[in-house]
Amino acid sequence: MKHVYNDPLLKERRRNLRNNSSNEEKILWKWLRGKKMNAKFRRQTSIGPYVVDFYCPALKLVVELDGVQHEDSHQYDNVRDFFLHEQGCQILRFPNWLVHNDLNKVLDSIQEAIYLVSERRSV
């Protein structure tokens, strides 16, 4: 695969997803952008043939928000997750409702993952 990250063929798709972000993605992006969590995240980044919601390249950490469209896509998500793991990525998945009902839990989980992945990479 020539372009593993941000394949030019997926540029328009990434742009469309950014311009049509869900409310939950907008809420979480306010907390992830600008190194507010001590890690630089990008949104709607492609890794291979897949576009992920949020990605920290330094830590290879993927954060995904799952709305109702994901309820029937477990097989697709499993294949996608396998590919991302093969690329060395760690994936955190959160249902959209959790962003609304307990944003602090989501942020704490992300912060913990940032810390753990950073620790593993510094060893």
C-alpha positions in Angstrom: 0.0 0.0 0.0 1.6 3.2 -1.2 -0.1 5.8 1.1 -0.8 4.3 4.5 -1.6 7.7 6.1 -3.8 10.4 4.4 -4.1 8.8 1.0 -4.7 11.5 -1.5 -7.6 9.5 -3.0 -9.4 9.9 0.3 -8.9 13.6 0.7 -12.4 14.6 -0.4 -13.9 12.0 1.9 -11.9 13.3 4.9 -12.9 16.8 4.1 -16.6 15.9 3.8 -16.4 14.1 7.2 -14.8 17.1 8.8 -17.4 19.4 7.4 -20.3 17.2 8.5 -19.0 16.2 12.0 -21.6 14.9 14.5 -22.3 17.0 17.5 -20.4 14.4 19.6 -17.3 14.8 17.4 -17.5 18.5 17.7 -17.7 18.3 21.5 -14.8 15.9 21.8 -12.7 17.9 19.2 -12.9 20.9 21.5 -11.0 18.9 24.1 -8.6 17.1 21.8 -7.4 20.0 19.6 -4.4 22.1 20.3 -2.6 19.6 22.6 -5.1 20.2 25.4 -4.6 16.6 26.5 -0.8 16.9 26.1 -0.9 15.1 22.8 -1.5 16.4 19.3 -4.6 14.9 17.6 -5.8 15.2 14.1 -9.4 14.6 13.1 -10.7 12.6 10.2 -7.3 11.1 9.2 -7.1 8.1 6.8 -5.0 5.1 7.7 -4.9 2.7 4.8 -8.4 2.6 3.3 -10.1 3.7 6.6 -10.8 7.2 7.9 -10.6 7.4 11.7 -12.3 10.1 13.8 -9.3 11.3 15.8 -5.7 10.2 15.6 -2.5 11.0 17.5 0.3 10.1 15.2 3.1 10.4 17.8 1.4 7.7 19.9 -0.5 5.9 17.1 -3.6 6.3 19.2 -7.0 6.2 17.5 -10.2 7.6 19.1 -13.5 6.5 17.6 -17.0 7.7 18.4 -19.7 5.2 17.5 -23.2 6.4 16.8 -26.2 4.4 15.8 -24.7 3.7 12.3 -22.2 1.4 14.1 -24.8 -0.8 15.7 -25.0 -3.0 12.6 -21.4 -2.8 11.6 -19.6 -5.0 14.1 -18.0 -7.2 11.4 -16.7 -4.2 9.5 -15.4 -2.6 12.7 -13.6 -5.8 13.6 -11.9 -6.0 10.1 -11.0 -2.3 10.4 -9.7 -2.6 13.9 -7.5 -5.6 12.9 -6.0 -3.5 10.1 -5.3 -0.6 12.4 -3.8 -2.9 15.0 -1.5 -4.3 12.3 -0.4 -0.7 11.7 0.6 -0.5 15.4 -2.4 1.6 16.4 -4.2 1.4 19.7 -7.9 2.1 19.4 -10.3 3.6 21.9 -14.0 3.4 21.1 -16.8 5.3 22.8 -20.5 5.4 22.1 -21.8 8.8 21.2 -24.2 8.8 24.2 -21.3 8.6 26.6 -19.9 11.9 25.3 -23.3 13.5 26.3 -23.8 11.6 29.5 -20.3 11.4 31.0 -17.8 13.5 29.0 -15.4 13.4 31.9 -15.2 9.6 31.8 -14.4 9.8 28.1 -11.7 12.4 28.7 -10.2 10.5 31.6 -10.0 7.3 29.5 -8.3 9.1 26.7 -5.9 10.8 29.1 -5.1 7.4 30.7 -4.4 5.9 27.3 -2.1 8.8 26.4 -0.2 8.3 29.6 0.1 4.5 29.2 1.1 4.6 25.5 3.6 7.4 26.2 5.1 5.3 29.1 5.4 2.2 26.8 7.1 4.2 24.1 9.6 5.8 26.4 10.8 2.4 27.8 
